[in-house]
Amino acid sequence: MSVWIVVYASLQAITDEIVFGILKMQSASRLTETVRFFLFEAPKVLLLLLLIVFVIGIVRTYFSAERTRRILGGKKSFVGNILAAMLGIVTPFCSCSAVPLFIGFVETGVPLGVTFSFLISAPMINEIALVLLFGLFGWKRALLYVSTGLLIAIISGVIIGRLRMEKHVEDWVYKIRATNAAQFEETLTFSDRIERGIRSVDEIVGKVWPFVLAGIAVGAWIHGYVPENFMAGLMGKSAWWSVPAAVVIGVPLYSNAAGVIPIVHALLEKGASLGTVLAFMMSVIGLSFPETIILRKVLKMRLILVFVGVVAVGIIIVGYVFNMMY
């Protein structure tokens, strides 16, 4: 841990030594700013990822899918929506697990709206996005991201629950019966949990680091070469259409938090408004196109469209609100 702290604290000095001492680059050029941005942000983001993924990997061992279903089972609307959205932050979730999680919730009697609060919160409030926002922008914007994500997940789940759309779940889902094997839970020692944390680092960071570097490379190019006036005009507060346009562009994109956050960083530096960038980020992370396709196995098209529409409208509203506030 002490080595991590020393390296992290020395990144700026190391970057300047590489750029100005070893590479002998000129301080006022766009290329220098681009290279300096990349060389500083890449190790910074990767170091943050290593730490937070390890910690979250340990935390997640206390929240298995079975335990989550038991916690949410029998919970009524609103209270259940709040609890489900909060559990979504720390519970293992990815696009490939959307269907088994959904089926498990239905089997346990979790209301449809509560289930959707979980399904929205889990990918949207991503631990990778959280740590990157904290590292790049500080705790205030990281807290802003968590609070708005929770709000969208809770309200969207409540709305979907009130619409009474249970008939738009595929019939075969209700015919499945839970087995005793599904009730099995591992008993882990603290050493086991540490091992799971290390395994999470290997699995998650090992998969996302190319996206991290790609996102930082794009962000570095924006930082060095895109004029501020151009980005302010395209994604600034004065462009009223920028928020819905950001969501429309973001929904079909497939990226993870590790790839999109460095781009968000560069956009904000170049004058893009906070609400517009937040809307873009949430639409990319929270409305994953692969997840939507996978959920089609258990949901009929009308419910899929309602799910995407409600969440998209919520994101647009959040974007406009924060453009007015900041």
C-alpha positions in Angstrom: 0.0 0.0 0.0 2.8 2.4 0.8 4.4 1.8 -2.6 1.0 2.6 -4.2 0.8 5.9 -2.3 4.3 6.9 -3.2 3.9 6.1 -6.9 0.5 7.9 -7.1 1.8 11.0 -5.3 4.8 11.2 -7.7 2.9 10.8 -11.0 3.0 14.5 -11.9 6.7 14.8 -11.3 7.4 11.6 -13.2 5.3 12.8 -16.1 7.1 16.1 -16.3 10.5 14.4 -16.2 9.5 12.1 -19.1 7.9 14.9 -21.2 10.4 17.7 -20.6 13.5 15.9 -19.4 13.7 12.7 -21.5 11.6 13.6 -24.6 12.7 17.2 -24.6 9.3 18.4 -25.8 8.3 22.1 -26.0 6.0 23.3 -23.3 3.6 25.4 -25.4 2.7 22.9 -28.2 -0.5 20.9 -28.7 1.4 17.7 -29.1 3.1 18.3 -25.7 -0.2 18.8 -24.0 -1.6 15.7 -25.6 1.3 13.5 -24.7 1.5 14.9 -21.1 -2.3 14.3 -20.6 -1.9 10.7 -21.7 1.2 9.9 -19.7 -0.2 11.4 -16.5 -3.8 10.1 -16.7 -3.1 6.5 -17.9 -1.1 5.4 -14.8 -3.3 7.5 -12.5 -6.5 5.8 -13.7 -5.0 2.3 -13.7 -3.7 2.8 -10.1 -7.1 3.9 -9.0 -8.7 1.0 -10.7 -6.4 -1.5 -9.0 -7.3 -0.2 -5.6 -11.0 0.2 -6.0 -11.6 -3.0 -7.8 -9.8 -4.9 -5.1 -11.8 -3.2 -2.3 -15.1 -3.7 -4.2 -14.2 -7.3 -5.0 -14.1 -7.9 -1.2 -17.3 -6.0 -0.5 -19.1 -8.0 -3.2 -18.4 -11.3 -1.5 -20.9 -10.2 1.2 -23.7 -9.7 -1.4 -24.3 -12.9 -3.4 -27.1 -13.0 -5.9 -29.0 -15.3 -3.6 -28.6 -13.0 -0.6 -29.7 -10.1 -2.7 -32.9 -11.9 -3.8 -33.7 -12.7 -0.2 -33.2 -9.1 0.9 -35.5 -7.8 -1.8 -38.1 -10.6 -1.7 -41.4 -9.4 -0.3 -40.4 -5.7 -0.3 -43.2 -3.3 -1.4 -42.9 -0.5 -3.9 -40.8 2.6 -3.2 -39.1 1.1 -0.1 -38.1 -1.9 -2.2 -37.1 0.5 -5.1 -34.8 2.4 -2.8 -33.2 -0.8 -1.3 -32.9 -2.4 -4.7 -31.2 0.7 -6.2 -28.7 0.8 -3.3 -28.0 -2.9 -3.5 -27.3 -2.4 -7.2 -24.2 -0.4 -6.4 -22.4 -3.2 -4.6 -23.9 -6.4 -6.2 -22.1 -8.2 -9.0 -23.8 -7.4 -12.3 -22.9 -7.4 -16.0 -24.9 -7.7 -19.2 -24.5 -11.5 -19.3 -26.1 -11.9 -15.9 -29.2 -9.8 -16.6 -31.4 -12.7 -17.5 -30.5 -15.1 -14.6 -30.8 -12.2 -12.1 -34.2 -11.2 -13.6 -35.5 -14.7 -13.4 -34.2 -15.2 -9.9 -36.0 -12.0 -8.7 -39.2 -13.1 -10.3 -39.0 -16.5 -8.7 -38.5 -14.9 -5.3 -41.5 -12.7 -5.7 -39.7 -9.4 -6.1 -42.1 -6.9 -7.7 -41.3 -5.9 -11.3 -40.7 -2.3 -10.5 -38.3 -3.1 -7.7 -36.4 -5.5 -10.1 -36.0 -2.8 -12.6 -34.6 -0.4 -10.0 -31.9 -3.0 -9.4 -31.3 -3.6 -13.1 -30.9 0.1 -13.8 -28.8 0.9 -10.8 -26.3 -2.0 -11.1 -24.8 -1.1 -14.4 -25.4 2.7 -14.2 -23.7 3.3 -10.8 -20.5 1.5 -11.8 -17.7 1.2 -9.4 -15.2 1.8 -12.1 -17.0 5.0 -13.1 -17.2 6.1 -9.5 -13.5 5.7 -8.8 -12.5 7.4 -12.1 -14.8 10.3 -11.4 -13.4 10.6 -7.9 -9.9 10.5 -9.1 -10.4 12.9 -12.0 -12.9 15.4 -10.6 -13.1 14.9 -6.8 -15.7 13.6 -4.4 -18.4 16.2 -5.2 -18.9 15.1 -8.8 -18.5 11.5 -7.8 -21.3 12.0 -5.2 -23.3 13.8 -7.9 -23.0 10.8 -10.2 -24.1 8.3 -7.5 -27.0 10.4 -6.3 -28.4 11.1 -9.7 -28.0 7.5 -10.7 -29.9 6.3 -7.6 -32.6 8.8 -8.3 -33.1 7.7 -11.9 -33.1 4.0 -10.8 -35.6 4.6 -8.0 -38.1 6.8 -9.9 -37.8 4.7 -13.1 -38.5 1.5 -11.1 -41.5 3.1 -9.4 -43.0 4.3 -12.7 -42.5 0.8 -14.4 -44.1 -0.8 -11.3 -47.1 1.6 -11.4 -47.7 0.8 -15.1 -48.5 -2.9 -14.2 -46.6 -4.4 -17.0 -46.2 -7.9 -15.6 -48.1 -9.3 -18.6 -45.2 -8.1 -20.8 -42.7 -10.5 -19.2 -42.3 -13.6 -21.3 -44.7 -16.4 -20.1 -42.0 -19.0 -19.6 -40.3 -16.9 -16.9 -43.2 -17.4 -14.5 -43.2 -21.2 -15.1 -39.7 -21.6 -13.7 -39.4 -23.0 -10.2 -36.5 -22.4 -7.9 -34.5 -25.4 -6.8 -32.8 -26.2 -3.6 -29.5 -25.9 -5.4 -30.3 -22.2 -6.0 -30.4 -21.6 -2.3 -26.8 -22.7 -1.8 -24.4 -20.0 -0.6 -20.7 -20.3 0.1 -19.2 -19.7 3.5 -16.1 -17.6 3.0 -13.2 -16.8 5.3 -11.6 -13.4 5.3 -8.6 -15.0 3.4 -11.1 -16.2 0.8 -12.5 -12.7 0.4 -9.1 -11.3 0.0 -8.4 -13.9 -2.7 -11.7 -12.9 -4.4 -10.6 -9.3 -4.3 -7.3 -10.2 -6.0 -9.2 -12.3 -8.6 -11.5 -9.3 -9.3 -8.5 -7.2 -10.1 -7.2 -9.8 -12.4 -10.5 -10.4 -14.2 -11.8 -6.8 -14.3 -8.7 -4.7 -14.8 -7.3 -7.4 -17.1 -10.3 -6.9 -19.3 -10.8 -3.2 -19.2 -7.3 -1.8 -19.4 -7.3 -1.6 -23.3 -10.6 0.4 -23.0 -8.9 2.7 -20.4 -6.0 3.4 -22.6 -8.2 3.9 -25.7 -10.5 6.3 -23.7 -7.5 8.2 -22.4 -6.0 8.5 -25.9 -9.2 10.0 -27.2 -9.4 12.3 -24.2 -5.8 13.3 -24.7 -6.5 14.2 -28.4 -9.6 16.3 -27.3 -7.5 17.9 -24.6 -4.7 18.9 -27.0 -6.4 19.6 -30.3 -10.1 20.4 -29.9 -10.7 24.2 -29.5 -12.6 25.2 -26.4 -15.1 27.3 -28.4 -16.0 24.4 -30.6 -16.9 22.1 -27.7 -18.6 24.8 -25.7 -20.8 25.5 -28.8 -21.6 21.9 -29.5 -22.2 20.7 -25.9 -22.5 23.9 -23.9 -25.5 25.2 -22.0 -26.6 27.5 -24.9 -27.2 24.5 -27.1 -30.7 23.5 -25.8 -30.7 20.4 -28.0 -27.4 19.1 -26.7 -28.8 17.0 -23.8 -31.3 14.9 -25.8 -28.8 14.6 -28.6 -26.2 13.3 -26.1 -28.6 10.6 -24.9 -29.7 9.6 -28.5 -26.0 9.2 -29.4 -25.1 7.5 -26.1 -27.9 4.9 -26.0 -26.8 2.7 -29.0 -23.1 3.0 -28.1 -21.4 0.1 -26.4 -18.7 1.1 -24.1 -17.8 0.6 -20.5 -17.1 3.2 -17.8 -13.3 2.8 -18.1 -13.5 3.9 -21.7 -16.0 6.7 -21.5 -14.8 8.6 -18.3 -11.5 9.9 -19.7 -13.4 11.3 -22.6 -15.9 12.9 -20.2 -12.9 14.5 -18.4 -11.6 16.0 -21.7 -15.0 17.2 -22.8 -15.5 19.1 -19.5 -12.1 20.7 -19.7 -12.9 21.9 -23.2 -16.1 23.7 -22.2 -18.8 21.1 -22.5 -21.6 21.6 -19.9 -21.8 19.3 -16.9 -25.4 18.2 -17.5 -24.9 17.3 -21.2 -21.7 15.3 -20.4 -23.4 13.6 -17.5 -26.4 12.7 -19.7 -24.0 11.2 -22.3 -22.1 9.2 -19.8 -25.2 7.8 -18.1 -26.8 6.8 -21.4 -23.7 4.9 -22.5 -23.2 3.1 -19.1 -26.9 2.8 -18.0 -28.6 1.8 -21.2 -26.1 -0.8 -22.6 -27.2 -2.0 -26.0 -26.0 -5.6 -25.3 -27.9 -5.7 -22.0 -31.1 -4.6 -23.8 -30.7 -7.3 -26.4 -30.1 -10.0 -23.7 -33.2 -8.8 -21.7 -35.3 -9.4 -24.8 -35.1 -13.1 -23.8 -37.3 -12.4 -20.8 -39.2 -9.2 -21.7 -41.6 -8.5 -24.5 -40.8 -5.6 -26.8 -43.3 -3.2 -25.3 -41.7 -3.5 -21.8 -38.2 -3.1 -23.3 -39.3 0.1 -25.0 -40.9 1.4 -21.8 -37.7 0.6 -19.9 -35.4 2.4 -22.4 -37.8 5.3 -22.7 -38.4 5.9 -19.0 -34.7 5.8 -18.2 -33.8 8.0 -21.2 -36.3 10.6 -20.2 -34.9 10.5 -16.6 -31.4 11.0 -17.9 -32.5 13.9 -20.1 -34.2 15.6 -17.1 -31.1 15.2 -15.0 -29.0 16.7 -17.8 -31.2 19.8 -18.1 -31.3 20.2 -14.3 -27.6 20.2 -13.9 -27.1 22.5 -16.9 -29.3 25.0 -15.0 -27.5 24.5 -11.7 -23.9 24.6 -12.9 
